Amino acid sequence: IIYNEEVVEFRNDLRKAKEIPVYPNDEAIREILFSNSTKEITIAFKPAENNSIYAIEAFEITYKLLRYVYPSYGFLPKFRGINVSSYDGLEGSKANPLIILIHPIYSNETSVRVEDYKIFISGVTEEEFDLATIRFLMAAMDIKI
């Protein structure tokens, strides 16, 4: 697509990704990510046999947000990744929201969910996990198809 006069490529079809539900809505994602209070974004994941999908999704999120979106907001938060033993008890904050990647082996749905300062990206297959990540980016970048 053309985004802010630049060509931005995605690994999968945006028309398929737009079918992935976002709860409660796209604006909730933008409110969390683009507050002037945001200093650091933590990407959390629970190790699985195939961790490479986490690397792909985390790189996609970090690269696209830092390259195409944050410069227009006038600040660049730091990104860091952490592995966790459980998704329970994770706490985000206004200054440090969490993006929680849920591998298909731990997922029972394909969606993007926002709760407090946490954004959960999950898919029941690797393709759906990738589509959910793209759907998250579509919401963050305010891409309408």
N, C-alpha and C positions, 0 to 999 in steps of 0.2 A: 504494500500500500504506500501511498504518499502521506507522510506525516510531517507536518511543519516544513514542507517543501523538500523533504528528504525521502528517499526510497528506504522502506523498512521491510525486511523479509521475515517471514515466519515459516516454521518447519511444517506447518499443517494448515489446512483449509480454515480460514476465519469463519466461513459460513457454517461449518460443522461446530466450531468452537462457540459460536453465539448461542447454540442450543443448550449449552451447559448452564444450569441455574446458578445464580448468585443470590445469596441470602444475607441481609435483607435486600440490598440493591447495590448498584455500581457506585453510587455516591458515597456509601459507607466506606468503601475501599479508598477512594480519593481523600476523604476526610482524615483517615488514619495516616496515610502515607505523606500527605503534602501539607501538614501543619508545620508552621515555622518552628514549632517546639521539637520536631523530629531531629534527633542528633545521630541515632544509630538504628539500623534495622537488622534484626537477628533472624536468620533463616534456620529453623530447627527441623531436624529429621531424626527418625528412629532407624538405626542401621538395619539393613536387610541383606539378603544374600547378593542381590544385584544393586549395589549402591551407585552404579554409574548413572542411573536415571536421575538420581538426586543432583549429581554434578551438572548434568545437562540442563535440568530445570532451574537450578540455582543460578547457573551462568546466564541463562536466558533472561531471567528476572533482573539480575544485577546489571547486566550489560544494557538492556533496553531502558531501564529506569534511569541509570546514570548517564547514558549517552543521549537519549532523546527527550526525557521528561524533566528531570530535576534541573537542568540548566535554565529552563524557562521559569522556574520558581525561585531562582537566585540562591539556592543552597544545595550542597551535596552531602547527604548523610553518609556515614560509614556503614558498610555492610559487613556482617560476620556470620559465619555458619557454626552451629553447634549440633552435636549429636546428643540425643536424649534417650533415656531408657524407657520413658513413658510420655504420652501426650498429656497425661493428667497433671494438674497443678502448675502448668506453665502460665506465667504472668507477663503480659506486655504492659507498656505504659505509653503515655503521650510522647515522651522523649525517645522511647525504645520499643516500637511496636514489633510484634512477631509475625513472621510468615512461616506457617507450619506446613511442611510438605508431608503428605500421608501416602506412603508407598501402596501400590495395589494389594500387596499381601496383607496390609493392615486396614484396608478400606472396605466399607460396605456401601459406598455411594460415590457418584461422580458429581462433584459440586465445588463451589467456592463459597465458604461461609465466613462471616465476620461476627465475632463475639468480643465485646470490649475492645482491647487493642491487639487482638489476635485475628489473623486471616488464615483459615484452613483451606488448603488446596488438596483435593483428593480425587482419585479415579480408581475404578475397579479393574481396569486393564492399563497397560503401559500407554496405549494410544489415548485412552480417555484421560489418563493422568496428564499427558502432554496437552490434550485439548483443554483441560481445566486450567493448566498454567497459562495457555494462550488466552483463555477467557478472562483470567485474572488480569493479564496485561491489557486486554481490550478495555476492561473497566478502568484500570489505572490510567491508561492513555486516552480514555474517552473516545474510543474508536467505535463508530456506529456502522453497521453493515446493513 
